[in-house]
Amino acid sequence: MDKRRVLAKAKVTATPSGMINSVWGPISPDKLGTTLVHEHFSFAYPNWHADETMAPYDYKAVLKTNLGVIKIAQKYGIKTIIDATTNDVGGRNPLLYKELAKKTGMNIICSTGLYTEHEGSPAYWKTRIVWGMDISKMMSELFIKEINQGIGKTGVKAGVIKCGTSGGGTISPYETAVLKAAVVAQKATGVPIITHTDGPLGGVEQADLFLAEGANPKKVMIGHVSNSKDIEYHKAILAKGVYIAFDRIGLDIITPFDVNVKNVAELCKLGFANKIMLSHDTVNVWLGRMTEVPENYQAGFKNWQIDHISKDFLPALKAQGVTDAQIKTMMVDNPRNLFLGQ
């Protein structure tokens, strides 16, 4: 029998004020500890199910791989992982997260939300536009229910809202609907918004839209700013009063290691340590048939591991003058303050 179906269903109760929805129940923000703010336990692009005959889902294998990854993260003192997998892609599995949390003691926070138009699955929603439905309202209702009541029948409540844009500095009408829905849900629940940005642009535009819709900027984290090598871009987003995440550390194929070190260190020197978070955007298990990375690209992925920040990136920051206190601010205090709205 599928392990996902035999785990006990949790009783749905209201989350106490000031607490965070983790997959194993409400936790205090002070219990987050050292936090990776954007990772994926498993992931697949939409339509992977079309190929599932060739590569069927193996729950036991996915569980085993992720238990090993969590063990490595815990070796370096990681206490909390936010899984940023949205509703419309493959891999979001609240009951997997719940079992991982129970077996390891790791705090895991699950997302609600929708991915980009380009790489997400917008067709379901777009067909409703044809019939005159307000998809942004429908989306916000979904996000709110998954936060307040739980995801499906799992009893697991989402703790963050994840959304993204795919057009660089341009946000499509569909993505605008998603981002507006995220703001409505944030206002209704107090849950933070975290984002995906494609390419080296998009963060300023996302922040502007969120602010125009009345989002709390202290509960917004603009993600993937490490896609850009330009520190002026990072500063332009920070000027909006939101948090930013260098959350593709290790994807050297996008931005080299030394460039990310230089930019984060410089921003810390400029006094922005209290607005920066760090993560990898790792995918521990890709669902579907495996893709072989061409040999000439492999070097750009070799550091894309759950321990890369702890083992390599933080020591490199310290060598550039970043203090232990600033590292604690980025890895512990800022994730906590994102949930608190501070």
N, C-alpha and C positions, 0 to 999 in steps of 0.2 A: 504494500500500500504506500502511496506517496506520502513521505514524511510531512510535507506541507499541510496535509489534510488531517493529520492525527494530533498535531499540537493543540493543546487546550485553548479554547477561545477565552480571551480575557473579558471580564466584566467591564462595560463602558461606564465610567464615572467622570464627573467634571474634574478638570485639572485645577488644582488649587491655585489661587492668585499668586503670581511671582514665581511659579514653578515652570519647568521646561518639560515638554513631551519627549521623553526618550522611549525607545521601543519596549522597555520593560517597566514603564510607568513614569510618573512625575519625579523629577529630580530638581534639587536646588541649583541655581546657577553657580554657587560656590563649589559644587561637586564636579564641575566640568573638568577642571585641571588643564593639563597640556592638551590642546585640541588641534586636530587636523580638520579644517573647515570645508574641504571639498575632495571627496574620494568616492570610488564606486566599488562595491563588493562584487557586482557582476553587471554587465552592460551588453546591449546589442542595439543596433540601429533598427528602426521600424521595418517590419516585414521579415524579420529573421525567422518567424514561425513558418514561412513558406518553405524554408530549407530544413525544418526540424526533422523530417524523415531521414535526412543525411547526417544530422548532428543533433540527436535528441537531448533534451534537458536531463542532466544527471545531478539530482539534488545532492546525493552523497559526495560526489566529486567536488561540487561547488562548495559545500560545507567544509570539506577537508582542506581545500586550498585556502579558504578564508580563515579558518582556525590557525593555520600556519602563519598567514600574514599578520593576523592580530597578535600572535605570540611575538613576532619580530617587533611590531610597534610597541608592545608593552615592555620589551627589553629596554627601550629608550624612554620610557616614562610617559608614553601617550596614554591618556585616560579617556578621551572622547574622540569619536570619528563621526563626522556628518556625512551621510551617504546622499549625494546630490543627484540621484537618479529620478527623473520625472515620471509621471504617470504614463506618458505616451511612447516611451521607448522600452526596449526589452531589458529585463534585469531587476526592476524594482520588485522586491520580495520581502514584505514586512515580516513574514513568519521565519524566513531565513535569518533576518537581522535579529529577531527575537531569540532564536536558538543560539546564534553566535554570542549575543550578550549574556545569556544565561550560562553558557559554557565557559566564558572567558572573564566575565566581570567588566568588560569594556562598555562604556556608555556609547550607545549608537543612537543617532538621531536621523529619522527618516524624513524624506521630502514629500510634499505635494507640489504639483505644478505641471507646466507644459514646456516642452523644448522649443527650439527654433523652428521657423517655417521650413527652412531648407533641409534640416536633418531630423525634424520631429515628424509628427503624424497629424497634419492639419485637416485631412480630408473629411473626417467625421464632423468637425466643427464647421467647415466651409459649406458642406451640404445643408446645414441648418441655416446659414445665412440666406441661401436661395429661398427658403421658406419664411423668411422675414423674422427669424428668431434672434434674440439678443444674446449672442454667444458669450460676450464678456460677462453678462449677468449669470449665465449658466455656469461658466468657468468659476466665477467667484463662489457660487453656491457649492460647487464641488470642493473647492479648496477649503472652505469654511467647515463643511461637514467632515472632511478627512482630518482636520485639526481638532475640532470639538468633539466629534463622535467616534472617529476611527476610520480606517481604510477597509472598505468592504465589511467582511465579517471577521476580520483578524483581531479586532480589539486594539490594534496598534494605531496610535495617533501620530500624525505628522507633526514635526517640530519646527520645520522651516518651509518657506515657499520658494521654489526654484523656477526661474524663467530665463529666457535668453533671446538674443537677437542675432541675425545672421547676415545682415547687409552692411557691415562696417558701421559707417555713420548714418545709415538709413534704417529706419524701423518700419517694417511693412504694416499695412492695416491689420493683418491677422496678429502679428506680434504685438501691435499696439493694444489690441483687445486683451491679449494674455497679460501684458504688463499692467493694464488698468485693473484687471480682475485681481491681480496680485495685491495691488494697493487696497482695493476694497476688502480683501481678506485680511490684510495686515491691520487695517483699522478695526475690523470686527473681532480679531483674535489676539492682537498684540504680537503675533509671530513675525520673526525677521524674514526679509526677502534676500535671497542670494541669487547671483546671476551668472550666466554664461555670455561672453562676448566673443564673436568671431573676429579673426584678424587683429590688426593693431589699433582698431578704432571701436567706437560704439559705446564706451563707458560714459562719456559726457552726455550723450544723447539719452541713454538710459536714465541717468541721474536727473536730467532735466524733466523727463516725462514723469518720473516718480514724484518729484517735487511739485510739478504742476498739478498732479492729482491729489496732493495733500498727504503723501507718505511721510512717515517719521524718518528723516535721514539717518538718525542714529540707529535705526533698525534696518538699514540697507547696506549690503556688502556687494560692491561691483566686482565681479570675478574676472579672472584671466587677464588682468592688466599686464601680466608677465608676457603676454603675446607681443607686447610693444617694447622696443628698446629705448623709447623716447621718454625720458624722465619728465619732460614738460607735459606730456600727455597724462602721466600719473598725477602731477601737481594740479592739472586742470580738473580732474575728477575730484581730488581731495578738496578743492576749493568749493565744491558743492556741499560739503559737510557730511558726506557719506564715508563709510569704510571702503578700503580697497583690498583685494586679495591677490597676492603673487601666488597663485594656486596651481601653476603648472611647472613648479620647480622640478627639474629632472627631465623635462621635455626639451633637451638641448637642441633638438632639431628645429624648434621654434625660436627660442632665444638662448644663446650660449650661457653656460653656468656663470662665467665671470661677469657678464653683462648684468645678470640678475643680482649678483652679489654687489656689484658697484652701485646699482640703482637703489637697492634696499638700504645699503649702508649710507648713501648720500641722503636719502629721505629721512633716515634716522638722525643724521647730523642736523638736518633742517628742522627737526622737532616733530616729525610725523609718525614716530614709532607708535603713538597711541591711536593710529588710524589704519594700521597695516596688519594683515593676517597672512599666514603662510600655509600652503598645502601642495599636493602633487597632482591631483586629478588622476590618480592611478586607476586602472581597471584590473582587478585581480583575476577575473574570469570573463573572457569574451564568449558570449553565447553564439551558437552557430558554428559553421566550419571555420577553422583557423586560417588566417591569412599569413603567409610567409613574408616577413620583412626583407626586402632586397638587401644584399650584403652591404651595399654602399650607403644604406640608411641606418644600419644597425648601431653605429656609434652614437647617433643622435638619440637613441632610446635606452642606452645601457644604464643610465642613472635614474630611469623612471621607476623607482622602487619606493616602498613605504617607509624605508629608513633613511632615505637620501638627505632630507632636511636635517634630521637629528645627527647623522653621521658625518655629513660633508658640508652642508650649507651653513649651519649655525657656526661651526668652527671657522669657516671662511669669513663670515660676517664679523666674528670677534677679532679676526686678524686685521680687519679693516676699521677697527675701533668701536664696533657696536658692543655695548655693555651687556652684562648678564641681566641687568634690570630691564633694558630695552627688549631683550629676547623674551623675558617673562611677559612683558607687556604685550608683545605680538602673539605669543603662543598660549597665554593663559588669560590675561586681563581683557584683551580685546574681544575674544569669543564670548566671554562672560558678559561684557558690557553690551555686545550686540543684542543679546537676549534681553538685557535689562533696559536697553534704550538709553545708555549713558555715553 
